[in-house]
Amino acid sequence: QTDLFERFQATETKIAIQKDGELTDISRDILEELLDTEIPPLSPGQRKLVEISDDGRFGFVYAKNKSVCSLVGKRAVDLAVIGIDRVIEDGAEDQVEIIHSYDAECSWPLVLATRAASKAKSLSDIKRVATQYPIMTSRFFEMNEVDDVEIIPTAGSTELFPYVEF
């Protein structure tokens, strides 16, 4: 293992890849085309955190989605494919530079959703929002001049929150 980390440190370019999730395969495809190299796969259940391209030029760090942005911002890696949501929510807008956007190729929208039986028909009718994106949600309501909304940060299962009283 020590040998692997020493070889990783010697690579020209270090790249963070989301270890698992929706962005993993998208990142691999983008980076393989951009770098003209094969990205070593991470096998399910594998605990290896770094890998090296066959030619030894690129080192890959497999990290959790929430860690990728800070790895770039703190210069532990040279680049990564990350969602703009992570850049904003991690407060890293001044720490990273976006060199290319793939919006047209692989983006998914954020939506504001309520229960089907909700009486909310406009933004001003909304008093509480559960979200995995509290910063972006706050900015959205501020831009739309709605300032009396309680933002409830969540870490998952957000789709259940319209049905939960708290």
C-alpha positions, -999 to +999 in steps of 0.1 A: +000+000+000+029+024+008+042+018-028+008+028-042+007+061-023+042+069-033+034+063-070+002+083-065+022+112-051+046+111-081+018+115-107+016+147-128-021+153-122-043+142-093-080+139-099-109+134-075-137+111-085-169+106-066-166+072-051-203+062-056-234+079-067-249+094-099-219+115-108-194+086-107-200+072-141-206+106-156-172+117-142-154+086-155-169+092-191-159+129-191-124+123-178-117+094-201-126+115-231-108+146-218-076+128-207-076+101-234-069+075-207-088+047-190-099+055-155-092+025-132-126+012-119-134+010-082-149-024-076-180-025-053-170-029-017-133-021-026-117+001+001-089+014-021-089+052-020-064+060-047-055+045-081-031+054-109-035+054-146-017+027-166+008+053-180+014+067-144+005+103-154-027+105-135-036+098-099-072+092-089-087+098-055-120+081-049-139+103-024-174+109-010-193+135-029-192+159+000-154+157+001-146+162-036-150+200-036-128+205-005-101+183-021-100+207-051-103+239-030-075+228-006-053+218-036-051+181-026-061+173-061-058+193-094-093+187-107-126+170-104-160+168-120-184+181-094-220+194-093-224+232-089-247+223-060-216+210-041-196+241-050-223+264-036-233+243-006-197+238+004-191+275+002-163+269-023-173+294-050-141+315-043-119+284-039-125+266-072-126+277-108-151+262-131-133+255-164-162+238-182-199+232-177-217+201-188-252+215-182-266+205-215-252+170-214-260+158-179-278+181-156-309+176-135-331+204-122-339+213-086-376+215-080-398+230-053-424+205-044-453+203-020-479+177-012-506+173-039-532+185-014-512+216-003-529+250-004-496+266-014-500+281-048-472+307-048-438+312-032-452+336-006-475+308+006-445+286+016-434+289+052-411+259+057-388+241+032-368+209+039-338+207+016-305+191+010-295+225-005-300+251+022-278+277+007-292+275-028-327+274-014-321+305+008-307+323-022-337+313-044-362+327-019-341+359-014-339+364-051-377+361-052-381+385-023-396+360+001-379+364+034-402+346+059-393+310+050-379+285+075-352+265+058-348+230+073-315+213+062-318+176+055-293+148+048-316+126+028-352+113+024-362+149+017-392+137-003-408+125+030-407+158+047-440+172+032-457+143+051-440+148+084-451+172+111-424+187+133 
